[in-house]
Amino acid sequence: MFKTRVLSSIFLVIMALVTIFCGGYLLTAILLFISMVAYKELSKACGIHTEGKYINALEGTGYLGILCYYGAVVFAEEAVLSFLCVLFVLIASMFVYVFTFPRFRAEQVMAAFFSFVYAPVMISFILQTRQMERGIYIVWMIFISSWICDSCAYLTGIKIGKHKLTPNLSPKKSIEGAIGGIVGSAVVGGLYGYFITEKMSSEQDMIWIFVLISSVGAIVSQIGDLAASAIKRNHGIKDYGNLIPGHGGIMDRFDSVIFTAPMIYALAVLLIE
């Protein structure tokens, strides 16, 4: 299992390097696929989709909304169109709820819209960050803040972890590990900022800006990890899926990235001139 997990991680890193460097339609296609799978996994976990049955009208609305949303992100010049797509999915979901009543329960409709925003919309900020003026350099902060944090938190927790972070939710996670993840992410982020300062063509001190961005991102990434675990606990499942050998589903591997992507985008817009 450990060997499988490591090989899967190497493959994911290589895929991330290739697709993000290329950007454009390749990155869009990969993120669209990831979003679709993540939505499917959440639909199953939240009781929207019934195993072994066809896609129902409520799910179909979500899938159509994902296509429209990504189309707006890629082709529309005005960001407001992306927001309108989110509203479209909400209204369309309520349309399905009303005209198929009592086929779906209110909590299923709310879960379907939540699943759409939680995975596809938030994941899309990887693409939106890459589309920024200096996005080719900034986008890597999403993964530094999540995957580096995760590795550092794990290693720190093993070595010196004593105090439980969330004993009722994730007993193996420690406060020391969480701090180690934040510090590790901040250090790597600062080093990354040091090496790309000239490429950013900015008079700003990118080292400290990237330290701040990676630190905040690391905090948010751990919340994302715990939030995904909480959903699994509530619904009595071990993994969201089995697409990635040794890791589980898309939601199991990208749970922290889902949270860091919009946060890094927002901080980049606010802090980087």
N, C-alpha and C positions, 0 to 999 in steps of 0.2 A: 504493500500500500504506500509506504514512504517513497519508494522508487517511482511509482506511478505518479504520485503527487508532485515530486520534483520535476519529472519529465513534462508533466502538464504545465507546470509553472514556467519552465523554460520556453515551451511552445507559446504560451500566452505573452511572455515578454517579447519574443521575436515578432509575433503578430502585431503587438502594440507598436514596436519600433518601426516596422515596415509601413503599417497603415497610417500612423500619425505623421511620419516623414512625407509620405505621398500626399496625404490629405485628400481634398476634393471628393470626387465621386466614390473612390475606393473606401475612404473613411466613412462616408455617408452610408454606403451599402453595408459595411460591417456593423456600424452602430444601429442601423435600422434592423438588421437581423437580431442583434443582441436585445434590442428593445422589444421586438416581437416575442422572442423566447421568454424574456423576463416577464412580460405581460401574461403570457400563457401560464408560467409557473405561479404567478400571484393569483391568477384566476382559479387555478386548481386549489391552491392553499386556502383561499378565502371562500370557497364554495360556490363560485360563479360557474365554473365548468364542471361537468360531470364526466368522470373517467369513462372512456369507451363510447361516448356519444359525440355527435357532430357539434360544431360551433353554434351556439345559440345566438339569438338576435342581440342580446346585450353584449356578448363577447365580440360579435361582428362589428358592432358600433365602435368598440375600442380599437380593433385592428384597423378599421377605416380611418379612425381619428389619428392613429399613429402615422399612417401614410400621408394624410393631409398635413399633419404637423411638420413632419420632416420635409415635405415639399415646400412648406412656407419658410422653414429655416434656411433651406438651400437656395430657393429661387426668388423669394420675396425680398424686396429692398427695405421694406418697412417692417420693423420688429412687431408692430401691433398686429400683423396678420397671424403671427404665431400665437399670440394671446387670444385672438378671435377663434383660432382652431380649438383651443382649450375650452372656450365657452361653447363652441359647437358640439364638442363631445358631451358636455354636461347636458345641454338642451336635448341632444339626440338620445341620450340615455334616458332622460325623463320621458321623452316621446315613446320610446320602447316600453318603458314601465307603465305608462298610462294606457296605451292601446293594446297591450298584451295582458293587462291585469285580469286575474291575479297570478299570472305565470311567474313573476319575480317578486321577491320581497324587497322592502325598502332598503334593508341592510345589504342586499346583493347589489343594488344599484349604486349605493354609496361606496361599496367595496370595489366595484368596477371602475368608477371614476377615480378613486384613490389609487388603484393599481396603474391606471393610465398616467397619472401625474407622478407617482412615486418612482416608477421605472423609466418609461420612455421619455417623458419630458425632462426629468433630471439628468438622465444619461446624455441627452442631446447637447448638454452644455459642454461636453468634451468637444463636439464639433464646433459649437459656437465660440469656444475659447480658441480653437485652432484657426478659426476664421478671422480672429482679431489681427490688427496690424502686425504685431510681433508675436502672434499666437504660436508659431513654430517653436518658440523658446518657452513661452509661458505655460503651454499645455502640459508640459512634463511635471509641473508642480502638482497637478492632480494626482499623479501616480506616486510622486515622492511623499505627498501628504497621506496617502492611503497605504500603499504596499510597503514602503519603507517604515512607516509607523507601525504597521502590523508586525513586521519582522522584528523590529527593535523592542516592541512591547512583549512579544513572545519570548525573546531571549532574556530580557530583563526580568520578566516574571518567573522564568525558570530558575534564574540565578539568585535573586533576592526577594522575590514576591512573597509577602507574608499577610498583608491586609487585603481582604476581599473587596473588590470594587462593587459588584452587584451580586451578592451571594444567592439571591433567589432566582436570578436570571442566568448568570454565567459564573458558576462557582470557581472556575479555573482562572478567571481574570483577576488581576490584583491592581491595587492603587499604584504600587511601585512599577508594575508593567506599563500601566497607562502613562505614567510620568516618563518612563524610559522611551516609550513610543513618541511622545511629543518632543523630547529632547533630541532623539535620534533624527526625527524628521526635520527639526529646526537646523541641526548641524549639517545634514546633507543638503537642505535647501539653501543654507548660507554658502556652502562650498559651490553649489551649482550657480548661485548668483554671482559669485566671485569670477567664475570661469566664463560667464556669458555677458559680463558687464559691457564689454566693448561691442559685442554683437547687438546689444539692445539699442545702441546709439542714443543713449540717454545720459543726462547730467546727474540723474538721481543716483543715490547710493543703493544699488540693487541688492547688495549683500544683506543689509538689514531689512529691506522691504521683503526679500524672499524668506528671510528668517521669520518675519511676522506672518507672512502668508502661509508658509509651511506649518507653523505652530498652530495657527487657527484651523487650518485644514486638517491637521492631525487630531485635534479635539473633535471636530465634526465627524471625521472618519470613524472614530471609535463609537460615537453615538449611532452612526449608520450601521455599524456592525452589530451593536446591541439591539437596535430597533428591528433588524431583520431576524435576529435570534428570538426576540420577544414574539414576533408574529408566528414563527414556527412553534414556539412553546404553546401559544394560545390555540393553535390548530392541531397540535399533537403530531407533528411531522419532524423527521430527522434532517432531511435535505429537501430543497425545493425541486430538485431534479437530478439527473444523472448524465447530463450532456458532457461535463468535463471530468474525465477520470481522476479519481483521488480528491476531487473538490466538491462534486455535487452538481448543482445547476448554475445557471448564470447568476441568479440572486445570491447564491452561496459564495461566489467568487467576487462579484462586483458590488456587494452590499455596502462597502465603505466608499468605493469610487462614486456610487450613486449620490452620496451626500457631499463628497468633496468637489465634484465637478461644478455645480452651481455656485458653491462658496468661493472657489478659486476664481471663477469668472467674475463674480461680484467684486472681490477684493482687487483683482487686476484692473477692472474698470475704475475703481475708486482710488487706487494707490499708484498706478503706473501711468505716467504722462506720455 
